Amino acid sequence: MQTIRAKGSLQNLIPIAVVVVGGCEPCTEKMVTQALAQGSSWQEVDETLRILADMQKRPCVIQALGVGTVARMEKPLAAGRSTLERSKSSDTASGACGCGENVNCAPVSAYK
């Protein structure tokens, strides 16, 4: 039987996409921080940002949203990535990964 997952749900991740497309850097930082605080994992937020970056490059998205809108997504994506990296760095430094402060954890990129 599959259990419903309360944390890391779309309700935490979709707002990130909305504010990125809207072109708002401070809002993207806030939504990334909020998603992490409400239980979305670092990996889920990372994947959301990666999907948005990929979508931004697709011709159909460029055509549908326009070059200006797609270009405005650059800075919010960078702000979201920066916020996520800072969060990950502070979590690792404090041992928040759950494995203790004296253990070197493999970076997330090692698992991809």
Residue, then its C-alpha position, 0 to 999 in steps of 0.5 A: m500500500q502506498t502512503i500519501r506523502a505530506k512533505g515535499s508536495l507540489q503545493n511547495l514546488i509550484p509556487i517556485a515555478v510561478v515566481v520564476v516565470g514571473g521574473c521575481e528574484p526576491c520571491t523566488e528566494k522566499m519560495v525556495t526557503q519556504a518549500l524547504a521549511q515546509g518539508s520539500s527536500w533539497q533534491e526536490v527543489d533542485e529538480t524543480l529548478r532544473i526542470l524550469a531551466d530546461m523548459q526555458k530553453r524549449p522552442c515551444v515555451i519561448q514561442a508561447l511565453g515570448v523571448g522577454t519572459v523567458a529571458r526574465m527567468e534567468k535571474p530568478l533561476a540563479a537566485g533560486r539556485s543560490t538560495l538552495e546552495r546556501s541552504k544546503s551549505s548551512d545544513t551540511a555545516s550544522g550536521a542537519c543531514g542527519c548523519g552527524e557533524n563529524v561525517n563527510c556526506a557525499p554531495v547530491s551530485a554524486y547520486k545523479 
